[in-house]
Amino acid sequence: DNRFYIRGVDYQPGGASDAKDPIADVDGCKRDVEEFKKLGINTVRVYTVDNTADHDECMGLLADAGIYLALDVNTPKYSINRGDPAPSYNKVYLQSLFATVDAFANYDNTLLFFSGNEVINDDKTSNCAPYVKAVTRDLRQYIGSRGYRKIPVGYSAADVESNRFEMAQYMNCGTDDQRSDFYAFNDYSWCDPSSFTKSGWDQKVKQYGDYSIPLL
């Protein structure tokens, strides 16, 4: 069995609105890694980083603890604008994403990159889907063109039942360089008090039973 089971945590001190880079905060990282080890965590997800900062020490601490990084390449300043996506998909935006790839691709414990997180958060914003998919394609092609090891790139979808599965199918179609390496989705239906069947997870498992790329 060569499957990798994630026991992870979102690692964003201060909350997403504060947008701090925890991988650049050495003192905070030293403190937190000790707690991560106690919890048996093997993966942390970071939502935003400063791609001009030095991340060597913290990434080394994470690696020594056997902890991988799942990294979002977008930031509050450089991201797809769900209200008007076309102008936000531009060369300045892509250069920021590529710089983040450059900053983290050579760390052995960089597990994956998220090309977007909950960009489509209702039916009205589904027009953002082609831009998210384009970013996924661009990142995969950039990683290949730079000769980096193959680091998976995929999308993290919002908890929107009306289009979540359709987005999963869309991200899993097309040529090899267009398809996502994985598809992640947020789902809060199975919260106490609930169960596998009461929450509807039994139907979700059935729905994704033949899905051909990894789910997170």
DASULKA-V270243 format. One record per backbone hydrogen bond with DSSP energy under -0.5 kcal/mol. NH is the residue of the N-H (numbers start at 1). CO is the residue of the C=O. Records with the same first field share a line. If there is no record, write none. Layout:
# DASULKA-V270243
NH->CO / CO
This chain:
# DASULKA-V270243
5->3
6->4
8->6
9->43
11->45
12->10
15->12
18->15
19->15
20->13
22->20
24->21
26->24
29->25
30->26
31->27
32->28
33->29
34->30
35->31
36->32
37->33
38->34
39->35
40->36 / 37
41->36
42->7
43->7
44->68
45->9
46->44 / 70
51->49
53->50
55->53
59->55
60->56
61->57
62->58
63->59
64->60
65->61
66->63
67->62
68->42
69->109
70->44
71->69 / 112
72->46
73->114
75->78
79->77
82->80
84->81
88->84
89->85 / 86
90->88
94->90
95->91
96->92
97->93
98->94
99->95
100->96
101->97
102->98
103->99
104->100 / 101
105->101
107->104
108->106
110->107
111->69 / 109
112->69
113->152
114->71
115->113 / 154
116->154
118->156
121->119
125->122
126->123
128->125
129->126
131->128
132->128
133->129
134->130
135->131
136->132
137->133
138->134
139->135
140->136
141->137
142->138
143->139
144->140
145->141
146->142
147->144
148->143
151->149
152->111 / 150
154->113
155->182
156->116
157->155 / 184
158->120
160->158
161->159
163->160
164->160
167->163
168->164
169->165
170->166
171->167
172->168 / 169
173->170
178->175
179->175
180->171
181->153
182->153
183->214
184->155
186->157
191->189
199->195
200->197
201->196
202->196
203->200
204->200
205->201
206->202
207->203
208->204
209->206
211->208
214->181
216->183
